[in-house]
Amino acid sequence: MKKYKITHKITADFIAEIIVNEDEINASINDLKLYKKPNSKFEYTMLKGTESVTQTNYEEYDEKSNNSNKERTSD
């Protein structure tokens, strides 16, 4: 029986949160220092209902090899 790999490209809204010690930021001047942008240290929560599929691809899936020459189909 054939298997297919289905890949969805999605967009969604997330909340990124982290707890830091007071010496890691400067609260008096609102300087978040290394935490100005979320990184892998943050915990992420997707806001339910904000997800939207922007593209879908599917291709035959072969467990033995990852053959990128296979024809892909997308919507």
C-alpha positions in Angstrom: 0.0 0.0 0.0 1.4 3.4 -1.0 2.0 6.0 1.7 1.9 9.8 1.2 3.7 12.6 3.1 1.3 15.6 3.5 2.9 19.0 4.4 0.9 22.0 5.3 2.4 25.5 5.4 0.5 27.5 8.0 0.3 30.9 9.6 -0.9 31.4 13.1 -0.6 33.8 16.1 1.5 32.7 19.0 2.3 34.0 22.5 6.0 33.7 23.4 6.8 33.8 27.2 9.8 33.5 29.3 10.6 34.1 33.0 13.9 36.0 33.6 15.8 37.3 36.6 15.8 41.0 37.2 19.5 41.4 36.4 18.8 40.0 32.8 16.8 43.1 31.8 16.7 46.8 32.7 13.1 47.4 33.7 13.7 51.1 34.6 14.4 51.9 30.9 12.3 49.1 29.4 15.4 47.4 27.9 14.8 43.7 27.5 18.4 43.1 26.3 18.7 39.6 24.9 15.0 39.1 25.2 13.8 41.8 22.7 12.9 39.0 20.2 11.7 35.6 21.1 14.1 32.7 20.6 14.3 29.0 21.4 14.4 29.7 25.2 10.8 31.0 25.1 7.7 28.9 25.6 5.3 29.2 22.7 1.5 28.9 22.8 -0.5 29.0 19.6 -3.7 31.0 19.9 -6.5 28.6 19.1 -8.5 29.5 16.0 -5.8 31.7 14.5 -4.3 29.0 12.2 -4.6 29.3 8.5 -3.3 26.9 5.8 -1.5 28.9 3.1 -0.2 25.9 1.1 -0.6 22.1 1.0 1.8 19.7 -0.6 1.7 15.9 -0.8 4.0 13.4 -2.3 4.6 9.7 -2.3 6.5 8.6 0.8 9.2 5.9 0.6 10.4 4.9 4.1 13.6 3.5 2.6 14.9 6.7 1.1 14.2 10.4 0.9 14.1 10.9 -2.8 13.6 14.6 -3.5 13.2 13.9 -7.3 9.6 12.6 -6.7 6.9 14.7 -8.2 5.1 16.9 -5.7 1.5 18.1 -5.9 0.4 21.3 -4.2 -2.8 23.3 -3.8 
